[in-house]
Amino acid sequence: MTKTDQAVVITGGTSGIGLATAGLLHEQGVSVMVTGRTEESVARARTQLPAEVIVTRADAASVEDNTRVAREAEAAFGSLTGAFLNAGIMESAPVESMSEDTWERLFAINAKGPFFALQKLLPLMGEGASVVFTVGIGARRGMPGGSAAAGSRGALLTMIPSLAVELAPRGIRVNAVSPGPIDTPILAKSGMGPEQIAAVKQSFADALPLRRMGRPEEVAETVAFLLSQRSSFITGEDILVGGGAGLNV
Ligand SMILES: NC(=O)c1ccc[n+]([C@@H]2O[C@H](COP(=O)([O-])OP(=O)(O)OC[C@H]3O[C@@H](n4cnc5c(N)ncnc54)[C@H](OP(=O)(O)O)[C@@H]3O)[C@@H](O)[C@H]2O)c1
């Protein structure tokens, strides 16, 4: 690994796609700070990631925590060349049984959180910086029970063009990556039992042209590209990493 002068904050970097991205960026010589929600995932990530990667606990939905993360990043790195605003949750329920609490939580973590994370991290970013949000295939394709989660993802997706246009004069690019079905711990966190998870995974794999779920590392490659200067003329886009999801007639 050759150390570069790049420094990136990853929210939701203690598991799944964020964890894989942290590992890949570190391998590429980038200085990395990751956040996670629970003590357990933060402690686990500290053992899974190289010691140089900073792991901190922060609630992605809290503006106060986002402010603290920015202060910690400034203390550690001085400035940032990028941010991967990836923390998010999946909770599904038919429209009749969706609770107001779940609706509020989905929008607080998946839509409000990344917006304010960007607001707090922006002072650390200058010309050449790159911001990547995680949106998700659910913002564009339907799934029974997925409407509220899709709304929170769609809210984030619709912010991308305006943010890209607003920050372009400062030389800051803003893009999104949209994972299709990726095999991560996210389903287990949504309250499903092991048998239900196995059935959902199988149905995802069967429905995809590539006949399998994706791996977190496959999303990480796209994120690393978008965060790097190799994508220097791409802004305002949402790249789907979805194994052909939605192409079947
Ligand atoms: N996997 C998929 O198929 C898929 C598809 C579409 C979109 N996505 C999106 O991709 C992103 C990454 O998902 P993943 O599959 O890698 O899931 P994951 O393994 O559950 O990872 C999610 C990460 O976000 C963190 N997080 C969740 N809520 C948080 C909060 N309130 N504050 C701080 N951190 C929080 C988690 O921390 P803890 O571990 O402590 O909870 C974890 O580090 C999410 O935004 C997800 O919605 C995933």
The ligand as an SDF file (V2000), in Angstrom:
LIG
                    3D

 48 52  0  0  0  0  0  0  0  0999 V2000
  -27.6340   -4.6570    0.9500 N   0  0  0  0  0  0  0  0  0  0  0  0
  -28.5330   -4.2870    0.0380 C   0  0  0  0  0  0  0  0  0  0  0  0
  -29.0870   -5.1220   -0.6760 O   0  0  0  0  0  0  0  0  0  0  0  0
  -28.8780   -2.8320   -0.1470 C   0  0  0  0  0  0  0  0  0  0  0  0
  -29.7230   -2.4950   -1.2030 C   0  0  0  0  0  0  0  0  0  0  0  0
  -30.0590   -1.1500   -1.3880 C   0  0  0  0  0  0  0  0  0  0  0  0
  -29.5310   -0.1950   -0.5230 C   0  0  0  0  0  0  0  0  0  0  0  0
  -28.7120   -0.5560    0.4890 N   0  0  0  0  0  0  0  0  0  0  0  0
  -28.1820    0.5110    1.3480 C   0  0  0  0  0  0  0  0  0  0  0  0
  -26.7790    0.4130    1.3750 O   0  0  0  0  0  0  0  0  0  0  0  0
  -26.2870    0.9510    2.6220 C   0  0  0  0  0  0  0  0  0  0  0  0
  -25.3780   -0.0640    3.2650 C   0  0  0  0  0  0  0  0  0  0  0  0
  -26.1600   -1.2050    3.5510 O   0  0  0  0  0  0  0  0  0  0  0  0
  -25.5580   -2.6280    3.8810 P   0  0  0  0  0  0  0  0  0  0  0  0
  -26.3080   -3.5950    3.0620 O   0  0  0  0  0  0  0  0  0  0  0  0
  -24.0810   -2.6090    3.8410 O   0  0  0  0  0  0  0  0  0  0  0  0
  -26.1210   -2.8050    5.3700 O   0  0  0  0  0  0  0  0  0  0  0  0
  -25.4440   -3.0800    6.7570 P   0  0  0  0  0  0  0  0  0  0  0  0
  -24.4870   -4.2100    6.6460 O   0  0  0  0  0  0  0  0  0  0  0  0
  -26.5610   -3.1610    7.7140 O   0  0  0  0  0  0  0  0  0  0  0  0
  -24.6020   -1.7520    7.0300 O   0  0  0  0  0  0  0  0  0  0  0  0
  -25.2520   -0.5540    7.3280 C   0  0  0  0  0  0  0  0  0  0  0  0
  -24.2820    0.3580    8.0340 C   0  0  0  0  0  0  0  0  0  0  0  0
  -25.0060    1.5570    8.3810 O   0  0  0  0  0  0  0  0  0  0  0  0
  -24.9100    1.7380    9.7850 C   0  0  0  0  0  0  0  0  0  0  0  0
  -26.0650    2.4260   10.2950 N   0  0  0  0  0  0  0  0  0  0  0  0
  -27.3630    2.1070   10.1800 C   0  0  0  0  0  0  0  0  0  0  0  0
  -28.1100    3.0000   10.8390 N   0  0  0  0  0  0  0  0  0  0  0  0
  -27.2560    3.8800   11.3870 C   0  0  0  0  0  0  0  0  0  0  0  0
  -27.3950    5.0120   12.1990 C   0  0  0  0  0  0  0  0  0  0  0  0
  -28.5980    5.4530   12.6150 N   0  0  0  0  0  0  0  0  0  0  0  0
  -26.2860    5.6700   12.5820 N   0  0  0  0  0  0  0  0  0  0  0  0
  -25.0710    5.2450   12.2070 C   0  0  0  0  0  0  0  0  0  0  0  0
  -24.8590    4.1820   11.4380 N   0  0  0  0  0  0  0  0  0  0  0  0
  -25.9490    3.5100   11.0460 C   0  0  0  0  0  0  0  0  0  0  0  0
  -24.7650    0.3520   10.3630 C   0  0  0  0  0  0  0  0  0  0  0  0
  -24.2740    0.3910   11.6760 O   0  0  0  0  0  0  0  0  0  0  0  0
  -24.6510   -0.8190   12.6790 P   0  0  0  0  0  0  0  0  0  0  0  0
  -24.0050   -2.0470   12.0990 O   0  0  0  0  0  0  0  0  0  0  0  0
  -24.1120   -0.3890   13.9860 O   0  0  0  0  0  0  0  0  0  0  0  0
  -26.1630   -0.9330   12.6550 O   0  0  0  0  0  0  0  0  0  0  0  0
  -23.7920   -0.2400    9.3430 C   0  0  0  0  0  0  0  0  0  0  0  0
  -22.4860    0.2040    9.5980 O   0  0  0  0  0  0  0  0  0  0  0  0
  -27.5170    1.2780    3.4500 C   0  0  0  0  0  0  0  0  0  0  0  0
  -27.8180    2.6430    3.3210 O   0  0  0  0  0  0  0  0  0  0  0  0
  -28.5860    0.4220    2.8050 C   0  0  0  0  0  0  0  0  0  0  0  0
  -29.8870    0.9050    3.0400 O   0  0  0  0  0  0  0  0  0  0  0  0
  -28.3670   -1.8480    0.6990 C   0  0  0  0  0  0  0  0  0  0  0  0
  1  2  1  0
  2  3  2  0
  2  4  1  0
  4  5  1  0
  4 48  2  0
  5  6  2  0
  6  7  1  0
  7  8  2  0
  8  9  1  0
  8 48  1  0
  9 10  1  0
  9 46  1  0
 10 11  1  0
 11 12  1  0
 11 44  1  0
 12 13  1  0
 13 14  1  0
 14 15  2  0
 14 16  1  0
 14 17  1  0
 17 18  1  0
 18 19  2  0
 18 20  1  0
 18 21  1  0
 21 22  1  0
 22 23  1  0
 23 24  1  0
 23 42  1  0
 24 25  1  0
 25 26  1  0
 25 36  1  0
 26 27  1  0
 26 35  1  0
 27 28  2  0
 28 29  1  0
 29 30  1  0
 29 35  2  0
 30 31  1  0
 30 32  2  0
 32 33  1  0
 33 34  2  0
 34 35  1  0
 36 37  1  0
 36 42  1  0
 37 38  1  0
 38 39  2  0
 38 40  1  0
 38 41  1  0
 42 43  1  0
 44 45  1  0
 44 46  1  0
 46 47  1  0
M  CHG  2   8   1  16  -1
M  END
$$$$
